[in-house]
């Protein structure tokens, strides 16, 4: 039985979470399946959706050097950090988190 997000343990972004998210959000047709088998390079990802994952801390995004859109809404993030290497980021959603200071 699935538990609501509020009962999940707080999480920190790690490689496993990022690989799973990239794989789930990538193309699902034959080309997408081939990319999954060969390995998806984080540097090729332009958009990443990590909402509703009970994320406590932003981390491990340095490999997404060409990321343009990052969706981190509806988590439990307390501090804006770990974004300094995302030079191409033009859209960031941190709404509905626990951030008190910008």
TIFIDO-494452 format. One record per residue (C-alpha): residue number from 0; chain; x, y, z. Coordinates in nm, 4 decimals, m for minus. Layout:
% residues N
<site><k>NUM</k><c>A</c><X>X</X><Y>Y</Y><Z>Z</Z></site>
...
***
This chain:
% residues 102
<site><k>0</k><c>A</c><X>0.0000</X><Y>0.0000</Y><Z>0.0000</Z></site>
<site><k>1</k><c>A</c><X>0.1360</X><Y>0.3455</Y><Z>m0.0914</Z></site>
<site><k>2</k><c>A</c><X>0.1924</X><Y>0.5853</Y><Z>0.1938</Z></site>
<site><k>3</k><c>A</c><X>0.1301</X><Y>0.9587</Y><Z>0.1616</Z></site>
<site><k>4</k><c>A</c><X>0.4329</X><Y>1.1780</Y><Z>0.0993</Z></site>
<site><k>5</k><c>A</c><X>0.4164</X><Y>1.3269</Y><Z>0.4502</Z></site>
<site><k>6</k><c>A</c><X>0.4975</X><Y>0.9915</Y><Z>0.6111</Z></site>
<site><k>7</k><c>A</c><X>0.8066</X><Y>0.9286</Y><Z>0.3975</Z></site>
<site><k>8</k><c>A</c><X>1.1499</X><Y>0.9689</Y><Z>0.5456</Z></site>
<site><k>9</k><c>A</c><X>1.3284</X><Y>1.2918</Y><Z>0.4446</Z></site>
<site><k>10</k><c>A</c><X>1.5637</X><Y>1.2299</Y><Z>0.1538</Z></site>
<site><k>11</k><c>A</c><X>1.8791</X><Y>1.3835</Y><Z>0.0116</Z></site>
<site><k>12</k><c>A</c><X>1.9322</X><Y>1.3806</Y><Z>m0.3629</Z></site>
<site><k>13</k><c>A</c><X>2.1696</X><Y>1.1008</Y><Z>m0.4569</Z></site>
<site><k>14</k><c>A</c><X>2.2794</X><Y>0.9436</Y><Z>m0.7847</Z></site>
<site><k>15</k><c>A</c><X>2.0163</X><Y>0.6691</Y><Z>m0.7610</Z></site>
<site><k>16</k><c>A</c><X>1.7309</X><Y>0.9183</Y><Z>m0.7199</Z></site>
<site><k>17</k><c>A</c><X>1.8590</X><Y>1.1305</Y><Z>m1.0090</Z></site>
<site><k>18</k><c>A</c><X>1.9106</X><Y>0.8317</Y><Z>m1.2429</Z></site>
<site><k>19</k><c>A</c><X>1.5604</X><Y>0.7048</Y><Z>m1.1692</Z></site>
<site><k>20</k><c>A</c><X>1.4053</X><Y>1.0485</Y><Z>m1.2286</Z></site>
<site><k>21</k><c>A</c><X>1.5944</X><Y>1.1011</Y><Z>m1.5550</Z></site>
<site><k>22</k><c>A</c><X>1.5001</X><Y>0.7536</Y><Z>m1.6771</Z></site>
<site><k>23</k><c>A</c><X>1.1332</X><Y>0.7981</Y><Z>m1.5864</Z></site>
<site><k>24</k><c>A</c><X>1.1107</X><Y>1.1386</Y><Z>m1.7535</Z></site>
<site><k>25</k><c>A</c><X>1.3009</X><Y>1.0543</Y><Z>m2.0716</Z></site>
<site><k>26</k><c>A</c><X>1.1497</X><Y>0.9344</Y><Z>m2.3979</Z></site>
<site><k>27</k><c>A</c><X>0.9629</X><Y>0.6048</Y><Z>m2.3572</Z></site>
<site><k>28</k><c>A</c><X>0.9698</X><Y>0.4865</Y><Z>m2.7202</Z></site>
<site><k>29</k><c>A</c><X>1.2472</X><Y>0.2796</Y><Z>m2.8762</Z></site>
<site><k>30</k><c>A</c><X>1.5029</X><Y>0.5627</Y><Z>m2.8766</Z></site>
<site><k>31</k><c>A</c><X>1.4375</X><Y>0.6237</Y><Z>m2.5084</Z></site>
<site><k>32</k><c>A</c><X>1.4809</X><Y>0.2556</Y><Z>m2.4234</Z></site>
<site><k>33</k><c>A</c><X>1.8097</X><Y>0.2492</Y><Z>m2.6157</Z></site>
<site><k>34</k><c>A</c><X>1.9318</X><Y>0.5559</Y><Z>m2.4257</Z></site>
<site><k>35</k><c>A</c><X>1.8491</X><Y>0.3863</Y><Z>m2.0940</Z></site>
<site><k>36</k><c>A</c><X>2.0477</X><Y>0.0773</Y><Z>m2.1947</Z></site>
<site><k>37</k><c>A</c><X>2.3504</X><Y>0.2810</Y><Z>m2.3019</Z></site>
<site><k>38</k><c>A</c><X>2.3266</X><Y>0.5112</Y><Z>m2.0030</Z></site>
<site><k>39</k><c>A</c><X>2.1874</X><Y>0.8603</Y><Z>m1.9961</Z></site>
<site><k>40</k><c>A</c><X>2.4465</X><Y>1.1316</Y><Z>m1.9513</Z></site>
<site><k>41</k><c>A</c><X>2.3313</X><Y>1.3885</Y><Z>m1.6969</Z></site>
<site><k>42</k><c>A</c><X>2.5051</X><Y>1.6607</Y><Z>m1.8998</Z></site>
<site><k>43</k><c>A</c><X>2.2531</X><Y>1.5992</Y><Z>m2.1810</Z></site>
<site><k>44</k><c>A</c><X>1.9467</X><Y>1.6513</Y><Z>m1.9586</Z></site>
<site><k>45</k><c>A</c><X>1.7748</X><Y>1.9879</Y><Z>m2.0131</Z></site>
<site><k>46</k><c>A</c><X>1.4759</X><Y>1.9504</Y><Z>m1.7793</Z></site>
<site><k>47</k><c>A</c><X>1.4397</X><Y>1.7658</Y><Z>m1.4476</Z></site>
<site><k>48</k><c>A</c><X>1.1282</X><Y>1.7182</Y><Z>m1.2365</Z></site>
<site><k>49</k><c>A</c><X>1.1832</X><Y>1.6233</Y><Z>m0.8709</Z></site>
<site><k>50</k><c>A</c><X>0.8559</X><Y>1.7257</Y><Z>m0.7089</Z></site>
<site><k>51</k><c>A</c><X>0.6783</X><Y>1.5386</Y><Z>m0.4252</Z></site>
<site><k>52</k><c>A</c><X>0.9862</X><Y>1.3312</Y><Z>m0.3298</Z></site>
<site><k>53</k><c>A</c><X>1.0290</X><Y>1.4470</Y><Z>0.0304</Z></site>
<site><k>54</k><c>A</c><X>1.3692</X><Y>1.5957</Y><Z>m0.0573</Z></site>
<site><k>55</k><c>A</c><X>1.5331</X><Y>1.7668</Y><Z>0.2389</Z></site>
<site><k>56</k><c>A</c><X>1.8515</X><Y>1.8936</Y><Z>0.0729</Z></site>
<site><k>57</k><c>A</c><X>1.9526</X><Y>1.9865</Y><Z>m0.2825</Z></site>
<site><k>58</k><c>A</c><X>2.2671</X><Y>1.7972</Y><Z>m0.3782</Z></site>
<site><k>59</k><c>A</c><X>2.4471</X><Y>1.6102</Y><Z>m0.6595</Z></site>
<site><k>60</k><c>A</c><X>2.3276</X><Y>1.8382</Y><Z>m0.9412</Z></site>
<site><k>61</k><c>A</c><X>2.6775</X><Y>1.9406</Y><Z>m1.0551</Z></site>
<site><k>62</k><c>A</c><X>2.6671</X><Y>1.6852</Y><Z>m1.3405</Z></site>
<site><k>63</k><c>A</c><X>2.3611</X><Y>1.8533</Y><Z>m1.4989</Z></site>
<site><k>64</k><c>A</c><X>2.5731</X><Y>2.1247</Y><Z>m1.6588</Z></site>
<site><k>65</k><c>A</c><X>2.3206</X><Y>2.2044</Y><Z>m1.9359</Z></site>
<site><k>66</k><c>A</c><X>2.0051</X><Y>2.1896</Y><Z>m1.7233</Z></site>
<site><k>67</k><c>A</c><X>1.7606</X><Y>2.4678</Y><Z>m1.8135</Z></site>
<site><k>68</k><c>A</c><X>1.4511</X><Y>2.3757</Y><Z>m1.6083</Z></site>
<site><k>69</k><c>A</c><X>1.4479</X><Y>2.2352</Y><Z>m1.2540</Z></site>
<site><k>70</k><c>A</c><X>1.1292</X><Y>2.1541</Y><Z>m1.0688</Z></site>
<site><k>71</k><c>A</c><X>1.1759</X><Y>2.0951</Y><Z>m0.6949</Z></site>
<site><k>72</k><c>A</c><X>0.8332</X><Y>2.2005</Y><Z>m0.5676</Z></site>
<site><k>73</k><c>A</c><X>0.6401</X><Y>2.0245</Y><Z>m0.2903</Z></site>
<site><k>74</k><c>A</c><X>0.9383</X><Y>1.8883</Y><Z>m0.0983</Z></site>
<site><k>75</k><c>A</c><X>1.0793</X><Y>1.9786</Y><Z>0.2443</Z></site>
<site><k>76</k><c>A</c><X>1.3868</X><Y>2.1724</Y><Z>0.1281</Z></site>
<site><k>77</k><c>A</c><X>1.4997</X><Y>2.4259</Y><Z>0.3890</Z></site>
<site><k>78</k><c>A</c><X>1.7906</X><Y>2.5987</Y><Z>0.2137</Z></site>
<site><k>79</k><c>A</c><X>1.8640</X><Y>2.7043</Y><Z>m0.1437</Z></site>
<site><k>80</k><c>A</c><X>2.2024</X><Y>2.5465</Y><Z>m0.2185</Z></site>
<site><k>81</k><c>A</c><X>2.3798</X><Y>2.3218</Y><Z>m0.4665</Z></site>
<site><k>82</k><c>A</c><X>2.2744</X><Y>2.5228</Y><Z>m0.7711</Z></site>
<site><k>83</k><c>A</c><X>2.5988</X><Y>2.7124</Y><Z>m0.8367</Z></site>
<site><k>84</k><c>A</c><X>2.7070</X><Y>2.4909</Y><Z>m1.1297</Z></site>
<site><k>85</k><c>A</c><X>2.3766</X><Y>2.5207</Y><Z>m1.3171</Z></site>
<site><k>86</k><c>A</c><X>2.4869</X><Y>2.8096</Y><Z>m1.5385</Z></site>
<site><k>87</k><c>A</c><X>2.2153</X><Y>2.7492</Y><Z>m1.8015</Z></site>
<site><k>88</k><c>A</c><X>1.9238</X><Y>2.7285</Y><Z>m1.5572</Z></site>
<site><k>89</k><c>A</c><X>1.6422</X><Y>2.9627</Y><Z>m1.6621</Z></site>
<site><k>90</k><c>A</c><X>1.3452</X><Y>2.8113</Y><Z>m1.4767</Z></site>
<site><k>91</k><c>A</c><X>1.3503</X><Y>2.7031</Y><Z>m1.1113</Z></site>
<site><k>92</k><c>A</c><X>1.0487</X><Y>2.5999</Y><Z>m0.9046</Z></site>
<site><k>93</k><c>A</c><X>1.1081</X><Y>2.5782</Y><Z>m0.5294</Z></site>
<site><k>94</k><c>A</c><X>0.7486</X><Y>2.6501</Y><Z>m0.4295</Z></site>
<site><k>95</k><c>A</c><X>0.5885</X><Y>2.4661</Y><Z>m0.1383</Z></site>
<site><k>96</k><c>A</c><X>0.9085</X><Y>2.3871</Y><Z>0.0493</Z></site>
<site><k>97</k><c>A</c><X>1.0361</X><Y>2.4954</Y><Z>0.3930</Z></site>
<site><k>98</k><c>A</c><X>1.2610</X><Y>2.7762</Y><Z>0.2682</Z></site>
<site><k>99</k><c>A</c><X>1.2473</X><Y>3.0784</Y><Z>0.5004</Z></site>
<site><k>100</k><c>A</c><X>1.5213</X><Y>3.2981</Y><Z>0.3524</Z></site>
<site><k>101</k><c>A</c><X>1.6160</X><Y>3.3750</Y><Z>m0.0049</Z></site>
***
